[in-house]
Amino acid sequence: MAKQTLMWLQKTPWFACIASASTYFVGSPSTIFREMASEWQGWKGLKEWKDLDARVTFAAQSDSTGHIDLIVELAGQDYDSHLRVVLQYEAGQLESMANEILQLLG
C-alpha cells in the first residue's frame, strides 16, 4: 500500500485549522466517503476513518430522514489541542462527494 501524506484544512466561519495525516497502514479516507455513498439510504452506527496517529478523524452517522452528519476532528501537534466540526449533508450529495474525494485523494 502506497503511503500518502495529506494536509487537511478545515474552515468554518469561526475557526480554521490544519492537520497533517498519513494514509500509511489505514488507507485513503476516500473509503469512508465511498461507503457512505453506497449506503445512501442510511446505516446504523458510526462510520469512521482516522489516520494512524489520530491527527485527522472522520466519523459519519445518518438519521432516518436522509441527513448525514460528518464529524471532522483535527488534533494539533501537541495532541492536546483539538478542533471538532460537524458538517451536515443530504443523502443525495454523497455520490458526487465520494467521486470528488476519490479524484482528489485516490
PASEBA-1860 file (N, C-alpha, C; in nm, 3 decimals):
! residues 106
1> MAKQTLMW> 0.084/-0.117/0.000/0.000/0.000/0.000/0.090/0.124/0.000 ~ 0.069/0.214/-0.096/0.148/0.335/-0.105/0.107/0.434/0.003 ~ 0.206/0.494/0.064/0.181/0.592/0.168/0.161/0.729/0.105 ~ 0.062/0.801/0.152/0.034/0.935/0.104/0.020/1.024/0.227 ~ 0.085/1.140/0.226/0.071/1.234/0.335/-0.023/1.345/0.291 ~ -0.122/1.374/0.372/-0.224/1.473/0.339/-0.217/1.589/0.437 ~ -0.248/1.707/0.391/-0.267/1.822/0.478/-0.416/1.855/0.470 ~ -0.484/1.842/0.581/-0.628/1.865/0.584/-0.654/2.002/0.643
9> LQKTPWFA> -0.725/2.087/0.569/-0.763/2.219/0.615/-0.912/2.220/0.640 ~ -0.951/2.259/0.757/-1.093/2.269/0.791/-1.122/2.413/0.827 ~ -1.218/2.473/0.755/-1.257/2.611/0.782/-1.405/2.617/0.813 ~ -1.438/2.698/0.909/-1.578/2.732/0.938/-1.581/2.885/0.948 ~ -1.697/2.943/0.965/-1.699/3.089/0.984/-1.624/3.134/1.109 ~ -1.598/3.043/1.202/-1.537/3.080/1.329/-1.395/3.029/1.348 ~ -1.356/2.922/1.278/-1.227/2.859/1.301/-1.161/2.821/1.169 ~ -1.030/2.806/1.176/-0.953/2.745/1.067/-0.843/2.662/1.133
17> CIASASTY> -0.823/2.542/1.082/-0.726/2.451/1.141/-0.665/2.365/1.031 ~ -0.537/2.336/1.044/-0.468/2.248/0.950/-0.403/2.135/1.030 ~ -0.418/2.013/0.981/-0.353/1.898/1.044/-0.301/1.807/0.933 ~ -0.188/1.745/0.958/-0.135/1.650/0.861/-0.180/1.510/0.898 ~ -0.196/1.428/0.797/-0.237/1.289/0.817/-0.164/1.202/0.716 ~ -0.146/1.078/0.751/-0.080/0.983/0.663/-0.176/0.868/0.634 ~ -0.171/0.818/0.513/-0.253/0.702/0.477/-0.180/0.572/0.507 ~ -0.060/0.582/0.563/0.017/0.463/0.596/-0.064/0.370/0.687
25> FVGSPSTI> -0.077/0.249/0.648/-0.145/0.142/0.721/-0.298/0.150/0.718 ~ -0.357/0.270/0.710/-0.503/0.282/0.719/-0.571/0.306/0.584 ~ -0.495/0.336/0.481/-0.553/0.361/0.350/-0.613/0.500/0.337 ~ -0.668/0.527/0.223/-0.721/0.659/0.191/-0.852/0.686/0.263 ~ -0.874/0.811/0.305/-1.003/0.845/0.364/-1.117/0.841/0.263 ~ -1.085/0.826/0.135/-1.192/0.818/0.036/-1.280/0.696/0.059 ~ -1.230/0.595/0.131/-1.311/0.475/0.156/-1.436/0.505/0.237 ~ -1.426/0.592/0.337/-1.545/0.623/0.417/-1.649/0.696/0.332
33> FREMASEW> -1.604/0.781/0.240/-1.697/0.853/0.155/-1.764/0.759/0.054 ~ -1.688/0.662/0.004/-1.745/0.563/-0.088/-1.847/0.476/-0.014 ~ -1.818/0.436/0.110/-1.912/0.357/0.190/-2.041/0.436/0.215 ~ -2.029/0.562/0.248/-2.148/0.644/0.272/-2.233/0.653/0.145 ~ -2.168/0.674/0.031/-2.241/0.686/-0.094/-2.313/0.556/-0.130 ~ -2.249/0.442/-0.104/-2.313/0.314/-0.138/-2.427/0.280/-0.041 ~ -2.427/0.341/0.075/-2.534/0.319/0.173/-2.615/0.447/0.193 ~ -2.643/0.518/0.083/-2.708/0.648/0.088/-2.845/0.645/0.155
41> QGWKGLKE> -2.907/0.528/0.165/-3.039/0.519/0.230/-3.026/0.515/0.382 ~ -2.904/0.516/0.431/-2.881/0.520/0.575/-2.813/0.395/0.626 ~ -2.757/0.405/0.744/-2.688/0.294/0.809/-2.702/0.311/0.959 ~ -2.674/0.204/1.028/-2.678/0.207/1.174/-2.538/0.230/1.227 ~ -2.529/0.304/1.335/-2.400/0.326/1.398/-2.319/0.434/1.332 ~ -2.190/0.429/1.359/-2.096/0.532/1.316/-1.995/0.472/1.219 ~ -1.972/0.539/1.107/-1.864/0.501/1.016/-1.746/0.590/1.051 ~ -1.626/0.534/1.053/-1.512/0.614/1.098/-1.387/0.583/1.018
49> WKDLDARV> -1.308/0.687/0.991/-1.173/0.676/0.936/-1.084/0.768/1.018 ~ -0.967/0.720/1.053/-0.867/0.808/1.114/-0.729/0.759/1.076 ~ -0.638/0.854/1.070/-0.502/0.815/1.036/-0.438/0.746/1.157 ~ -0.324/0.686/1.136/-0.259/0.605/1.238/-0.230/0.683/1.367 ~ -0.198/0.811/1.353/-0.169/0.894/1.470/-0.291/0.966/1.525 ~ -0.407/0.946/1.465/-0.532/1.011/1.507/-0.524/1.163/1.502 ~ -0.449/1.214/1.407/-0.447/1.360/1.388/-0.568/1.408/1.309 ~ -0.618/1.322/1.220/-0.738/1.353/1.141/-0.835/1.237/1.155
57> TFAAQSDS> -0.957/1.269/1.194/-1.062/1.168/1.210/-1.188/1.214/1.138 ~ -1.247/1.124/1.060/-1.378/1.147/1.001/-1.473/1.044/1.061 ~ -1.586/1.088/1.107/-1.690/0.997/1.155/-1.822/1.042/1.092 ~ -1.905/0.949/1.055/-2.031/0.984/0.989/-2.145/0.902/1.047 ~ -2.257/0.968/1.061/-2.378/0.899/1.105/-2.495/0.951/1.023 ~ -2.594/0.865/1.005/-2.712/0.904/0.928/-2.835/0.896/1.016 ~ -2.936/0.973/0.978/-3.062/0.963/1.051/-3.169/0.907/0.958 ~ -3.287/0.893/1.005/-3.394/0.828/0.928/-3.457/0.921/0.823
65> TGHIDLIV> -3.414/1.046/0.818/-3.472/1.141/0.722/-3.377/1.180/0.610 ~ -3.266/1.108/0.594/-3.174/1.133/0.484/-3.069/1.238/0.512 ~ -3.046/1.269/0.637/-2.942/1.365/0.674/-2.818/1.291/0.723 ~ -2.703/1.344/0.686/-2.576/1.285/0.725/-2.499/1.389/0.805 ~ -2.451/1.349/0.921/-2.359/1.432/0.999/-2.219/1.377/0.978 ~ -2.131/1.461/0.925/-1.991/1.425/0.909/-1.914/1.501/1.016 ~ -1.854/1.428/1.107/-1.780/1.488/1.217/-1.632/1.482/1.182 ~ -1.569/1.598/1.174/-1.428/1.608/1.142/-1.356/1.653/1.269
73> ELAGQDYD> -1.256/1.576/1.309/-1.177/1.612/1.426/-1.030/1.620/1.385 ~ -0.968/1.731/1.419/-0.827/1.752/1.391/-0.753/1.769/1.522 ~ -0.637/1.708/1.533/-0.554/1.718/1.654/-0.429/1.798/1.622 ~ -0.389/1.883/1.715/-0.268/1.962/1.699/-0.144/1.878/1.723 ~ -0.029/1.938/1.699/0.097/1.866/1.716/0.117/1.820/1.859 ~ 0.058/1.890/1.955/0.073/1.853/2.095/-0.027/1.745/2.138 ~ -0.120/1.710/2.051/-0.226/1.613/2.076/-0.323/1.658/2.186 ~ -0.298/1.772/2.249/-0.392/1.824/2.348/-0.489/1.922/2.285
81> SHLRVVLQ> -0.452/1.983/2.173/-0.538/2.078/2.103/-0.623/2.003/2.001 ~ -0.753/2.029/2.001/-0.844/1.961/1.909/-0.944/2.060/1.851 ~ -0.981/2.034/1.727/-1.091/2.105/1.663/-1.191/1.999/1.620 ~ -1.316/2.019/1.653/-1.423/1.926/1.615/-1.530/2.007/1.544 ~ -1.563/1.966/1.422/-1.663/2.034/1.340/-1.763/1.931/1.292 ~ -1.891/1.963/1.300/-1.996/1.876/1.248/-2.053/1.942/1.123 ~ -2.037/1.873/1.010/-2.089/1.920/0.882/-2.211/1.838/0.847 ~ -2.315/1.902/0.798/-2.438/1.829/0.767/-2.462/1.828/0.616
89> YEAGQLES> -2.499/1.710/0.568/-2.523/1.688/0.426/-2.654/1.614/0.406 ~ -2.705/1.622/0.285/-2.821/1.543/0.244/-2.769/1.416/0.177 ~ -2.844/1.308/0.189/-2.801/1.180/0.132/-2.775/1.191/-0.019 ~ -2.849/1.275/-0.087/-2.832/1.293/-0.231/-2.699/1.355/-0.270 ~ -2.627/1.412/-0.177/-2.497/1.473/-0.204/-2.382/1.373/-0.196 ~ -2.407/1.256/-0.142/-2.298/1.163/-0.110/-2.224/1.109/-0.232 ~ -2.296/1.078/-0.339/-2.232/1.020/-0.458/-2.132/1.117/-0.520 ~ -2.173/1.241/-0.542/-2.081/1.337/-0.603/-1.966/1.369/-0.508
97> MANEILQL> -1.993/1.374/-0.378/-1.888/1.399/-0.280/-1.785/1.286/-0.284 ~ -1.832/1.163/-0.286/-1.741/1.048/-0.289/-1.655/1.049/-0.416 ~ -1.715/1.084/-0.529/-1.640/1.090/-0.656/-1.533/1.198/-0.651 ~ -1.567/1.315/-0.597/-1.471/1.423/-0.590/-1.355/1.390/-0.494 ~ -1.387/1.328/-0.381/-1.282/1.290/-0.284/-1.193/1.183/-0.346 ~ -1.252/1.088/-0.417/-1.173/0.983/-0.483/-1.077/1.044/-0.586 ~ -1.124/1.139/-0.665/-1.037/1.204/-0.763/-0.925/1.282/-0.694 ~ -0.955/1.343/-0.582/-0.857/1.424/-0.512/-0.754/1.339/-0.436
105> LG> -0.801/1.236/-0.368/-0.714/1.159/-0.278/-0.678/1.020/-0.330 ~ -0.755/0.971/-0.426/-0.730/0.836/-0.475/-0.793/0.730/-0.390
END
